[in-house]
Amino acid sequence: MTGEHGKHHKARSAIFFALAAMCVTVQLFAVTYQFNRHITPNWLSQLTPLSLLGFVANNVGDALVLLTPAVLLPARHRRWIWAAIGMVTLWCTAQLLYIPTYHDLMPFGSFVLVENVGPTLLSSVAGALSPRLLEVLLPPALLLIAYRIWFRDSLNRYNPTISTRLLAAGTGLLIFAFIRLASTYAHQIVDENPSYADQLRNDYAIMWTRQGDYLNLNGAVAYALYSAHNAVFAHKRLSDSEREQISRYLANRPHYTDNRFAAGDRPNVVLLVVESLNAWVIDLRIDNREVTPTLNALCRDSANIVALQMKTQVRNGRSSDGIFIYNTGLLPLPVQAVANTYPDGNYPTLLRALDGYSSFYACCDEPSLWNVENMAANYGFQHFYGRAQIANDIKANNYRVDYTLLQHATRHMREQTQPYLALIHTAGMHSPYNTALSDTSWIQRSNAYTPDVRCYLERAHLFDRALAHFLTRIDRGTLLIIASDHTEYVDHSPIGRRSLDPEGDNGVLIIRGTPYGKTIDLPFGQIDLYPTLLDLLGANRYAWKGLGHSLLRFPVTTPSTTSTDSTDIVNQLLITGGYFKK
């Protein structure tokens, strides 16, 4: 095509590709912004102009790379640019739905977990819908309208030579490379880029580098390559040096076999793992009325072990990670849930330590969600009861999920051969919190806090009432452990919260049925519950003590000792290297 028409179509094609790059840039920056504002609410106002330029430059470079395939295509295939824009839109939309709950990016591997699709996931997605999605949905919609009105004809008519297309693509890649090199150099100059070990370490969580932090430093394309590398080169077989590293670490762990802290001779055990239970709800009052009177009474009982500074160590698997920690004494992986990625590890578990116990696992989940039914069998549970067994009764009980679950659990407990271990995982306090269960409840009428917090507290109150009923139906001699599976950060405002948990990141641990009481006022990790239960259950003949420390036997662990570099590394090798299969 020659002449003025050719120049016209060439100019319009160039303008369209520039607008497409701008569209993708805006979408990627929306993800960056939403991630950072959930970590630091006033993040944008704290940015220096140079830092802001760096983030935008990263996004521009990523957009150029992501659109490179479309630039290389001849005119007849150019509509495939919408496939690239569509994939970016899908990824960005998923992240904006995911970030408010997890405060991190959704791992690429989670996009293929079709077995997790079900009522729980769909209700969470519905609850996460908000106007912020327009930040990633509006740009491609406007671009599509502009394409249909002004650019389609020019894109179909203008067909540059292969050398021109290669030059355009190469220019984009060179710009990307320059931005990445400049960004890396800038981070090194100002010493903002910590070492890899520092990035992957946190006081309480296995390799707690948020994936969003990697996105901040390196951009979306580098993050995608990083994720692909981790997936492809995940450990499949331990080397001799890695086995030696594990052996040295385990040799330095405490070794003991005495059972001086045992709470009786093989008692029945109920491990009640409570969905999203934050410690700040304990003793919280609205209009001088207790939100959780049953939990409060358990905390005031000097015969119980009470610890309200349990730091959650779950990752992207959340509840399934919490169940994994409590059952195995291991920490989760940096990304993905162990239940989906390494479900057949033949892990040492609490039930295997309690040789001869009958057992069941009761929850409100579909069997496929986080592979829960298969993992229950892996942990050693003889019976699994999920959503199918209680769905009709939930409706009959006016959708009181936790009341129905605990009602069923007590029925199963009566059927068990003693001694038994019952693991019960509640669901009533699961997000979203954007809809009141009852607009006329006393918590909703109070107008205290924000609407989301009131909805959360309403669910906490209903669980507390179900717990009160449950306590009347189990034997007082039963060892009852109430533990948060993780916390739920429902509001950025700490107003009215207990001073010990101003940021809403403390979980709850209450143990009833021991021969002595104990109040633990210092931080500890979820990883410490497993060895504590071995102590209470007189099961220390079992060699595997987990990677934590018994709260009865050792001084309460602190952030500097709960998780160390060696613990993090060994934990990952134990899981990804298949150590327990030997």
N, C-alpha and C positions, 0 to 999 in steps of 0.2 A: 504494500500500500504506500502510495507516494502523495506528495502535495500537501495542501492545507488539511485535507481530511485525515491524512496519516498523522500529521503533527497533532491534530486535535485528539485523535484516539490515543496516541501515545501519551499526551499530557494527562488525559483523563485516567488512563490506566495507572500512571505514576501516582496521581492524586489518590486513587482508590487504594493502592497498596500502602500508601502513607497513612491513610485513614484506618486501614486494617491493622497496621502496626500500632497506631494510637489506641485503637479499640482494645487490643490485647494488652498493651501497656497499662491502660486504665484498669482492666480486670485483674491483672497481676498485682498492681499496687493496692487494689481493694482488699485482696487477701493479706498482703503485707500489713496494711493498716489495721484490719480487723484483728489479726493475730496480736500485733503489738499493743493495741489499745486494751485488749483483754488481759495482757500481762501488766501493762502500765497505763492506767486510764487516761492520763494526760500526755501520752507518748508524743503525739504530734506537736504539742506546744513546746516540748522539751528538745525537739530536734533543732540542730543548727542548720543554717542554709546549706552548708557543705554536706552534712549527713543526709539531708533530704535529697540533694542532688544525686548523691551516691545511690540511694534507694531507687530513684526514678531512672537513673542510668542503667542500673541492673535490670529493671523491668523493660527498658527499651531494647537492651541487648538481647534479652530473652525473647522478646517479641520478634525481633529480626530472625533469630534462629528458628523459632517455631513456624514462621511463615516461609522459610527458605524453600521447602519442597514445592509450595504453591508458586513461588517465583520461577522455579525451574520448569514448570509444566508449560506445554504449548497451549495455545488459545483454546483448542477444543476440549481440554481437560481442566481448564482453569476454575471451573465451578467447584472443584475439589478443595479449593481454599476454605469453603464453608465446613468441610470436614475438620480441618485444623482448628478453625475458630470454634466449631461445635465442641471439640474435645477440650479445648481450653475453658470454654464456658461450663461444661460439665464438671471439670476438675475444680474450678473456682467456686461454683455453686455448692458442691459437696463440702468444700473447705469452710465456706461461710455458715453452713448448717452445723458443721462439726466443731468449729473453734469455740463457740460459746460454752459448750459442755466440757470439752476436753482440754481447752487452753493449749492446743497444739494442732498440727496439721494431721489430716487423715492420711495414714500410710497408703502408698499405692496398692499394696497387697490387699487392703480392705475393700477395694473396689470389686474384687472378684469373690467376695464372701457371700455368694447368693444364698447360702444356707441360713444366713442371719436375717434375711428378709422375712418379716412376720409382723404380727400386731404390735409387739413391743417397739421394734424399729420404726414402723410406720407412724405410730403415735408420737415417737420422739421427733421424727422429721416434721410432722405436722405442727408440733409445738414449737419447733425452731424456726418456722417460717416468719419472716419479718421484712419490713421495707428495705433493710440493708441489702437484700438480694438484688434490688434494682441496680446496685453498683456494678454487678457483673452481668445482669440480664439486659439492662437498657442499652449499653453501648453496641452489642451485636444486633439488637433489634433495630436501632437507628441506622446502623451500617447497612443492614439488609434492605431497609426502605430506600436509602440513598442508592444502593446498588440497582434496585428494580427501576428507579426513576431516572437516574443519570448515568450509571456506569456500565450496565450490562452490555449494551450494544458495543461500546468501545472495547471492553475486555474481550468480547467475542471476535471483533474485527482486527484488533492489533495483535500481531503475532511476530514478536521479535525473533531474531536468529538465535540459535543455540549459544553462540559466543556472547551475545548481548545478555541472555538469561544467566549464563555462567558468570559474567562480569558482575551483574546485579547481585547474584547470590553470594559471590565471593566478597563483594564490598560489605554486605551485611555481616558476613562471618568475621571479616577483619574488624569491623566496628565492635562486634561482640567481644572478640579477643582483646582489643584495646581496652574496653571497659572493664573486663575481668582482671587484666593485668594491673590497670590503674587502681581498681578497687582493692585488690590484694596488697599492692604496695602501700596504699593509704592506710590500711588497717595495721600493717606492720610498723609503719612510721609512728603512728600514734599509740601503738601497743594496745589496740582494741581487740586484736585477734588472739584469744588465749590458745594455749597448747591444746592438742587433740585430747590429751588426758584430762585437762581441766574442763574442756567442753563436755566430756562424757562422765563427769563425776558430780554427784550431789550428795548432800548429807544423808538423805534417807532413801534415795531411789536408785536402783540399778541403772547406771549410765544415763542419768537424767539430763541428757541434752535434749531440749525440745527440738523437734524437727524444724519448727519455725525459726529457731536460732540459726540453723544451717541455711535456711532460705534467706534470712536477713543478711548473712555474710556473703553468700555465694550466688544467690538468685535461683530461679525456678529450674533452669536447664541443668545447672550443676547439681541441684538437689535431686532431680530425676535420675541423673547419672549415678549419683551417690547411692540412691535407693536401689537402683538396678544392680550396682556392684555388690551391695550387701546381700541382695537376694541370691545372686549367682554364686558368690563366693562364701556363703554361709558355711560354717564348719560341718563337715559330713563325717570326718574321721579324725580322732585325736592323734597328734604326733607323739613321739616318745618324749620330747621336751615338754609338751603340754601336759602329758600324764604325770611327768615328774613335778611340774609346777603345782598340779592339783594335789599330789601326794604330800609335798612339802607344806602346802597350806593346811590340809586336813590334819597333818601330824601335829601342827601347832594349835589346833582347836582344843577346847576343854574336853577331857575324857573322864567320865565318871559313870558309875553304875549304881550308886546308892539311891535309895528311894525314901529318904527321910522327909520329903515334902508331900508324900502321897496322901491324897484326900480319901482315905478308906480303901477297902479291898475290892477292886474292880467295880466301881460304881457305874450306874447308868449315866450316859453323857448326852447332853443336848447342846449342840453348837448352833446357836441362833445368829446367823449372819444377816445384819439389817441393812437394807438398801439405803445408801446415801444418808447415814446418820451422823450429823455434825454434833460435836461436843457442846457447842454453844446453846443448843436447845435445852440442855440439862439445867434445871432450876430457873428456866426463863418464865417470866410471868407477864401476862397481859391483863391489865385492869385488876391486878393482884390475884389473878387466877393462873394456876400452874398449867403450862402447855403439856408437860409430860409427868404427871404426878406419880405414875408407876415407876418409871425410870428414876425419878428423884428419890423415891423411897428406897429403891435398891442402892442408890449411891449413899444415902444417909445411914444405911445399915452397917454398923461397924464389923459385922461378921463376914462381910463380902470383900472381895478384892476389887478395888475401884481405881481405874486409871483413865483419865480424860485428856491425855496428851499423846495419844497414839497417832503417829505420823503415817499417813497413807503412802504406800509404796507401789501402788498399782500403776499400770501404764495404759496403753491403748485398749487393752482387753477389759479394763475396769473391774467389774464384778467377777468375771472369770479369773482375772489375775489375783484378786483378793482371795477367792476360794483356793487357787493354786498355792498361794503363800501359806495359808493356814493349814493346808493338808500336807505340804511337802517340806516346809521350812526353807524353800528356795525363793528367790526373787524372780520377777518376770523378766522378759526380754525388752530391749530398748524400743522395738516396734513389733507390732503384731501380738496376738495373744498366743501363749504357749499351747492353749487348747486347740488352736487351729494349725499351728505350724509344727509343733512337736508333741502330738497327742499320745504317742505310743512309747514314751520314754521309760516305762517300767520304773517310775520314780519311787523312792522310799516314801512312805506315807504314814500318817497317824494311825490309820486302821491296821496297817501291817505291823505297827509297833504294839497295837492292842490285840494281840493274837487271841482268837476265840470269841470276839465280839460279834454279835449280829448287827446289822446296820441297814440304814436307808437314807436316801438323799431326797428331800422334798423341796420343790420350788414352783414358781409360776411360769417358767419359761417353756418354750417349745423345745423339744429334744435336740433340734439342730442348732439352736442359738448358741454360738460360741462352743458348739460341739459338746454341750453340757452332759448329755446322756452317756456318750462314750467316755468322757472324762470321769464321770461318776464311777463307772466300772473300773477305770484305770486306777482311781484312788482306792479301790477295794470295796465299794459299797455294793451290797447284795441286791438292793432294790432301788429303783428310781421312780419317782412320782412327779410328773410335770403338769403342764397346763391342761392336757387332755383329761386328766383325772379330776380337775377341780373347776373347769370352765363353767359347767352348768350351775354348780353351787355358788360360784361368784355372782352370777346373775340373780340367783334366788336370794342371796344375802345382800341385795341392793349394791352390788359391786364393791363390797368391803373385802378387798383382795387379801389383806393380811389376816383378817379374822377367819376367812374361809380356809386359808392355807394352814393356820395354826390349829384350826378345828380338825382338819384332815390329819395333820401330823400327830395329834394326840391319839387319834384312832389307830394310826399305824404303830405308835409306841406301845399301845396295849397288846398289839398282835406280835410284838417282837419277843424272841427268846432273850432272857436276861443273862449277862449284861448286854446292853446295846449302845450303839453310837448313832444318834440321829442328827444329821446335818440339815438344817432348815434355812432356806434363803428367801427372805421376804422380797416384795416388789412394790408395795403400796406407796413408798416414798420416792419412786422413780420419777425423774423428770419426764415431761415438761411441767412447769409450774405456772402456766399462763391461764389456767382455767380453774375456777373455784369448784370444789366438790359440792359445796352447798353455800349459796349466797347468803343464807340466813344463819350460818353457824356463828357462834360467839366470837370466833377468831376473825371471821370476815367482817362482822359488824363493828369490830373494834377500830378499824381503820389504822391500826398500828403498822409501822414499817411500809414496805412497798407491796403492791399486789402479788408479785412473785413470791416474796418472803411469806406473806400471809398464806398463800396456797401451800407452800412447803410446810409451814407450821401446822396447817390444818391436817396434812397427811401424817405429820409426826404425831399429832394428837390422836388420830385414828389408830395408828400403830400402837400407841401407848395403851389405848383402851383394849385393843386385841391382846396385848401382852398381859394386861391385868387378868383377863379371862383365862388366858393360857396358864398363868401361874397357879390358878386354883385347880387345874386339872393335871398337874404333874407332881410327882412325889417330892417332898421336901428334901429327901436324901439324894435326889438326882443332881449331878454336877451340871449346872447351867452356865454356859458361857455366852454372853451377849457381846458381839463385836461388829463394828461397822465394816461393811465391805469396802467402802471408800466414803469420802465426804462429797458434799455438793455445794459448790460456791454459788449460792443463789443471789447474792447481792454484793456490790462492792462496798457498801456502807457498813462500817462496824458498829454503828450506833445501837446501843442496847445489848450488845453481846458481852459475854463474860470476858473479863480482862485476860484470862488465860488463853483465850482463843480469838483474838481480835480480827484475825484474817480469815477465820472460818476454815482452817485447814487441819483441825484436830478431830480425830475419830474417837470412838468410845469403846472401852473394854470394861465389862463388869462380869465378875465370876461369883456365882452363888453356890454354896454347898461345900465349901472348904472348911476345915477345922479351925481356921484362923482368918482374921481380916487383915487387910493391908490397903493403905491408900498410897498410890504412886503419883507423886506430884511433879515428876520430871519427864521430859520427852523420851519416847522409845519408838521402835518401829513395829509394823505389822509382823515382820520377820521374827520378832521375839515371842510371839504367841505359841508357835509350835513347840519349842523347847520347854516353855512354861507348862504346856499341857502334858508333855512327857513327865515332868516332875509331879504334877498333880495326880496323874493317873498311874504312878508307880511303874512307868514303862521305860526306865533308863537302861534296862538290859539291851534295848534296841540300840545298835551302834550309831545310827544316823541321828545326830542331835540338831541338824539344820544349821543354818548360817547365822542365826541370831543367838541371843543369850536368854536364859530363863530369868524372868523377873523375880523369882523367888530365891535364886541361888547366887546371882551376881548383882553388883551395884547397877542401878538402872542405866542402861546404855544411853549415851549422849550422841548428838549428831556427829561428833568427830570419830566415834568408835562404831557406830551402827553400820556404816558403809564405808569401806576403804577401797583404794585402787585394787588391791589384791582380791578382796571379796567380790568386787564387780567383775573382774576378769575371770576368776575361777567360776563364779556363778554362771556366766555365759558359756564357758567351756563345758561345764557339767551338763547343760541342757542341749546346746547345739552340737556338741561332740558326741552325744549319745553315751555318756560315761556310765550311766546306770544300766545300759544294755549288756555290759560285759559279763 
